[in-house]
Each structure stands twice: as structure tokens, then as C-alpha cells.
Amino acid sequence: QFQLVESGGGLVQPGGSLRLPCVASGFTLDNYAIGWFRLASWKELEGVSCISSNDDSTIYPNSVKARFTISRDNAKNTVYLQMNNLTPEDTAVYYCAKRRYSYCLNFWEETHYTNWGQGTQVTVSS
């Protein structure tokens, strides 16, 4: 059974940082591209990053580019989302998800993902 478990969320002040691990079980993570999404109460689900499995290439939307970094540790079967210089607009539940593919083309498309974690809440507030 494929499973993804996120953690690392919490309350952080504006300008702060968090690192979110996404631990995979039931499958070998390095065979699949993995994406991170977020859902804020006032917005639609937004893809915030993706890392491919074939060459570890990454992609981000402009809203988080240069602040967020996705990486993988295949030995730990874990993907990380490092988030720096956080703002209140980053407040959301963050989800990791396993793609059908090894690459990140159209990474924002929800239908390209087969398994999702339960999410972790990130709140940015002073």
C-alpha cells in the first residue's frame, strides 16, 4: 500500500523558515516524481513544487520561486520542502503527492497524481 506522510508544519513568524519532510512507504520513492501542493481556505489547490525522478530536476511557480526548495533523500525514502522567507500568504495545509510519471511536466495538474498525504498545517503569523 502506497503511503505518504507529511510533517514539520507549525506556527512561524513572517520571514521565518520551515522544512517539511514527506516520508514514503510501500513504494520506492526514487521511481516517481513527487510534488508539493498547498490549500489555503481562500484559494484553490496550488502546486508549489515538483522534483523528477529521472534527473532530479525541479520546478516552482513564481509565487514561491527562490524561497522554496524541493529535494529528495532516496536512502530515507523522503522528499523535503524547504521554505524560507515565509509570508502570511504562505499559510495553508501542505500536501505531498506521488505522480503517475517520472517527470514534472504540467506539475500543477492534480489528476497527474495517484497518492496524497494527509497534509500538514503551516501558519505564518506574528
N, C-alpha and C positions, 0 to 999 in steps of 0.2 A: 504494500500500500504506500503510495507516494504521499509524503507529508512535508510541509514547510512550516517552520515555527520562527516567528519574528520575536525580537526582544529589544531592550535598550531604550525604549521610549521613556518619556517623563516630562517634567516641567523644567524649562531652561529659559534664562533671560535673553532678551534680544542681543545679538552679537555672539551668543554662545555656540557651542558645538555639541553634537551627539553622534555616536556611532551605533548603527542598528545592525545586528547580526541576523542573518536568515539561515537557519540550520535545516538542511535537507536530510530526509531519511526515506528508505525504501527505494532509492534510485541513486545512481552516480551523477552527481551534480555537473561534473565537467562534460557530460554528453549533451547538455542543453544550455541554451541561452536563458538567462534569468533577468526578470525585470522587477523594478520597484514602482509602485503606484501610491498615490495618496488620495484620500477622500476627506474633504472639508465639508462642513454642514451646508455651506453656502455655494458650493461648487460641484461640478461633475467630477467623476473619477479622472485623475490626471496621471499619465505616465511620467515619471521623473527620471528614469534611467534604465539602461539595459546593458548587459555585458554578454558578448557572444561566447560560444564555447570553442569555436574553431581557432580564433586568433586573439581572444580576449579584448577585442575592440569594444569601445564603449560609446554611448550616445546619450545626450541630455537635451531637454528643451531649454529655451533661452531663460525661462523663469528660474532655473537652478544652476545653469552652466557656470563654471568657475567657483561655485560654492559647494556643490555636491560631488562626491567621487564614489563610484561603484568599483568593487574589487572582489576577487574570489580567492579562497584558500581551498584548493581541491583536497588537500590532505585532511582538512577538517570538515569537508563537505559543506562549506559555509560561504555565503556571499555577504559582503558588508556594504552598507551605505554610510559613508562618512559625510556628515552635514555640518558645514561651517557657516559662520556669519548669519545665523538664523534670524528671521524676522517673524513678527506675528502672522504674516501671510503664509508662513510655512506650517502653521498649526493645522493638524489633520491626523487621521488614522493612516498609518503607512503599512502597505502590504507588499510582500514579495510574491512572485508568481513564476511558475515554470512555463517556458514557451514550448510550443509544438516543434520548434525549429532550433537549429544551432546558431542562427544569425539573428540580428536585431532589426531587420527591415520592417518598417511600419510598427515600431515597438509599442506605440500607443494604443494599438488595436487590442481590445480586451479579448476578442474571440481567438486571438493567436496564443492564448494561454490556457493550459489544461488544469493546473492545480494552483491553489492560492492558500496562503497562510491566513491566520485568524486576525492579523493586524496588531499593531502596537500604536498607542496614542502618543503623539508628540504635541506638546503645548508650549508655545513661545510667548512669554508674558513677563512683564516686570512687576 
